[in-house]
């Protein structure tokens, strides 16, 4: 799935979370992910506001904690039970700490986070990562981000907006100014764009499936403070569609485990799964595992591939596949039912059916296959 964001009045963590919930991310699943990082002291709800947008309401009991070290926040988000969700959340926190570290003499890990070290930041970051995962989002595109001006008061004093940390996080992003004297983009919102690897390109040609709106907490005269989001898919063009290809190198598994892995991936929803021989560094023999799947199935298959293979990294890319039309007919061979897949340029009998019919009839496998193909031509 493709996510398109239109931050016409800016972006914050709770606006993005509200928009994703409005797009259909199950709030129970989002809460469960947050609970695995923050065991208590928070509450997440959602409510409709004027105009129909959804506001993510985050309440925390965090008043006694005025700052946290970066490592504390990273440890919290890294403990999320779902590995892909934890990885995205960790990317957001790491981006914040690196940006904050540019203005500190301490190492990134020792940087002290004030407002962005509060529990609500953790809730927003983990919540957004969980929502992106549950919606099966594989690509994120973003319109130019609207930046206000003015000043804000922080625990570190009065700062110009956008703040230095926000500007550091927005390096490479497309932005535009709006006539609003307020902080329209928060460090959390900017860090989540980094974590989602947002592309600042025009909206791709896609079929819009759903639209969602996330409301911000501030009000601006004559302007609706809402983040617009759209969820879509690349449409079919002459049988061509966008799919996801995942790959990983394995040099420490047996053939038996590889065979079982292929079956598990297919059972989990892969369109295809296969291996090829590779030679890794230092001349080590290895196998390259390939998984082809629908964009919406990618998070689930990635999690299964991590869990079952023991790999520490998976490469993911978007590919276009052109598939010819096909149909399946069932024919009778010596009293046995055999399915045959028929395409524009040929036909092929299902191997499992051929083997079963051969065992039941006593005919050789090649004979069953030939009879099935002959029968399919007259079906």
N, C-alpha and C positions, 0 to 999 in steps of 0.2 A: 504494500500500500504506500501511496505517496501522500505526504503531509505538506500542505501549502499554508504558510502563515502570512498574515497581513497586519503587521503591528503599526497601524496608522496613528495610534496615540501612544506608542511605546510598548514595553514588554516587561513583565515581572514574573516571578515563579508562580504566584497564585493565579495570575491571568492565564498563563499557559496551562496550568493544571485544570482550571475551570473549563477552558476550551476543549481540552482532551476528554474530560468527563462528559461534556456536552456532545462530543463526537461519538460517544458510546462506550468509553472505557469503563468497565464495571468498578464502581466505587468500593465494593467489598474486596476485590482483588487488590486494588490500590492500597486500601487500609492494611491488608495482610502483609504486603511488602514493607510498608512503613513500620508495622509492629515488629518485624524481624530486625529492624535497625534501632527503633526507639520503643522500648518495652512499656513505657508509661509517660505521663506528663504531656500528652497531646490529644487533640480531637480534630477530626476532619469531617466536615459536612459540606453540602452544596445547596444553594438556594437560587431561585430565579429572581432577577431584579428587573427594574423597569426596562422595557425594550426586549425582554426575553432572554437576555444573556444569562449565563450560569456563573455564579460567584462561588469559588472554592473558599470556604470559611475554615481557617486554621486557627485553633486555639491551643495555646501552650501554657504550661506552668513552669516558666523558666526565669522568673523574675530575679532569683538570687544569683543567677549565673550571668555576669556581664561580658564575659569573653571566654573563648576556648582556643586552645592551640590547634593548628591545622591537623596534626596527627590524630587528635581526638575525633574530629569530624570525619576524617578519612576512615578511621577504625569503625565508626558507627555505620557509615554507608556501605563499607566493604563486608559487613556482617549480614547483609540482605541475603535471604535464602536462595533467590534466583540469581544465577551467575551473570546472565546478560544484563539484568537490572542493576546489580551491584557494580558491574563494569561501567555502565553509562553514568551512574551516580558518582563513581570514583573519578571519572573523567571531568565531570563538572566541578567537583571539589578541588581536584588538582589544578584545574584552570584558574580557579579563584585564588588558590594559595600562590601560584606562580605569579599572577598579576599583582597580588598584594605584596609578594616578596620583592618586586621591582622597586618598591618604595620603603624597604626595610634592610637593615644591615644583617639580620639573622637569616639562617637557612630557611628554605621553603617549609620544611617540616616543623620548624619552631616558630613560624609566624603566628602571631596572636590575632584572632579574628574577633571583632567586636559585634556590630549589628549582624554581620553575615556569619557569625558563629553561634547564633541563637538556634533553638530547637525548630522554630518555624522554617528556617532555611533547610534543615535536614528533611523536614516533612515535604516541603515543596520539591526538593531535588529528587528524593526517592519516589515521591508520588508521580512526578512527571516521567521518570524512567520506567516505572511500572506501567503507566498508562500507554506509553509508546510501545512497550513490549506487548501488552495485551491487545493492542490494535493492529499488531503486525506491520508497523511502519518500517519501511526499509530506506526511504529517501525523504529528506526534508528540504523544502525550498522556502525561501523567505524574501518578501518584498523589502525595500529599503526601510530601515528601522527609524522611527520618528524620535528625534531628540529634542527635549526642552532645554531650558536654560535656567539661570537663577542660582540660588544657594540653598543648601540644606544644613541643618545642625546635626552633628554626630557626636559620639563620645570622644572623638579625637579633635573636635572643634568644628568650625564652619567651613564647608567645602563648596566649591563651585560644582554645578551639575552640567554635564555628566561628570561623575567623580573620576579621579585618576584610575581607580581600579576598573570601573566600567569601560572607560576608554581603552585601557590595555586589553580588555577582553574582546572589544569590538574591532581590534586590528584586522583589516581585511574585509570587514563587513561593509555593505552599502548602507548609507545613512542619509537622512534628510532632516532639516530643522523645521520645527513647528512653533507657533507663537504661544507657547505655554511656559509659564514660570514655575517649573516643578521638575522633580526627578521622574522622568517618564520611563527610563530604562534602569532597572536595578542590576547590581552585580550578579544576582542569582539568575535573572532572566538572560543576561548576556552569556553567563557561563553555560547555561543549558543549550543555547544556540551552538556553542563550541562543542559541547558533549554530543549533540545530535548531528554534528558535522553538517550544519545547514549550508546550503548553496544559495548564493545571492544572484540567482539567474531568473529570467522571466518564468512565469508559471509554465510548466511543460504541458504539452497536449495530453489531456487525460480525461477520463470519464469521471465526473464528480459523483461520488457515492453519498456523502454526507457533508453537512456544514455545521460548525459549532462556534459558539461565541463565549469568550471568557471575560468577565467583568473585572475591572480594577477597583481598588478601594478608594481612589480619589475621584473628585468630580471637577470638571473643567468647564467654565462658562462657554456655552455655545458649541460644545464638542462632546461626543459620546466616548467615554473611556472604556473601549471594548477591543479585545483582540479577536480578529476574525480568523477562523481556521477552516480548511477544507480537506477532506479525505477523498482520494481518488485512485483510480487504476489506469494503467496504459491500456487503451482499447484494443480490440482485435482488428487487425488490418490484413485481410487475405490470409488468415490463419497465423499471423505473426503477433506475438505478445511478449511482454516483459516477464522474465523469470529470474530467480536468484540462483547463483552457482556458489556453493561453498566448497572449499578445499583445505586439506590439512595434510602434512607429512607425518608418517608414522614409521619409526624404525625399531620399535620395541614390542611388537605384537606378533602373535603366531597366525598362521593361515586360518586356523580354526576360528580364532577370535575375529579375524577380518570377515570371514564368511558370515558369522553370526551378526556382525555389525551391519553388513549390507541388508540382511533380513530385517533387523530392527529399524533401520532407517526407512525402508520401504513400508513397514508396518506403521511407522509414525506419520507417514503421509508424503514421503519423497516421490516425485515423479520418476526419478531414476537415481540410482546409486551405483558407482563402479570404482574400481581401483586401477592404477597403472604403476608400473615399476619406475623407481627413481633412484638416483645416486645422490646422496647428501654430502655435506662437507666431510673431509677426511676419508672420502671414498666409501662411506657407510651405505650399504644397500637399504632401501626403504620402499614403502608403498605410498602413493599419493591417492588419498581418498577424495572422490568427487561426489557432490550431492546436488541434484537439480530439483528445485521446488517452486511452488507458488510463493509470492512475496509474503502473503499472510501466514504461511506455514514455516517461514524461515526461523523465527525465534524458538519455536518448539523443537525443530530439527537441530538447531544449533545447540540447544541445551542437551538433547539426547547425544549428539556427537561428542560434546565435551565429557558427559558422564560416562559413556560407554567406551570411548577410545583412550581416555587419559591424556589427550593432547592438551597443550597449554596455549595454543593459538589457532584460530581459524580465519582464513581469508575469505571475504565475501565480495562478490561483484554482481552487477546487474547485466544480464545477457538477454538477447532477443532470440526467440525460437520461432521458426516457421514450421507448422505442423500441417500435414495434408489431412483431408477428411478421411475418416475410416468408419467402418461398421463391423459388427460381429454377427456371424450367422452360426447356428448350431446344426450339425449334420449327423447322420447315423452311419456308423461304420461297424459292421458285424454286430449290430444290436447295441452298440455303445455310442453315447453322445459325445461328440467332439466339437469344441468351439473353434471357429476359424476367423481370424481377423482379416478383413478385406479392405484394401486401399485402392487408389486409382491405378497403380502399376503392378499390383500383385496381391498375393494372399499368403497367409502363414497360419498353420494350425497351432493351437496352444499346446506347448510341449507336455505339460502335466496331463492334459486330457489324452494326448497320444500315448503316453506311457501307460496310463490306466487302461485304455482300450486295448493296448497290446497285451498287457498282463491278463486281462479278462478273456480275450478272444484267442490268444495263442499266436496271433499274426505278428510278424516282425514289425519293429517300430517304423522302418522306412515304408513298409506296405501300408500301414495305417495312415501315415502322413500323406502318401500319394492318393489313397482312396478319399481322404477327407478333402483334399484340394480339388479332386475331380467332382466330388459331390457339391462343393461350394459354388462351382461354376454353373451348375444347373439349378441352384437354389433360388 
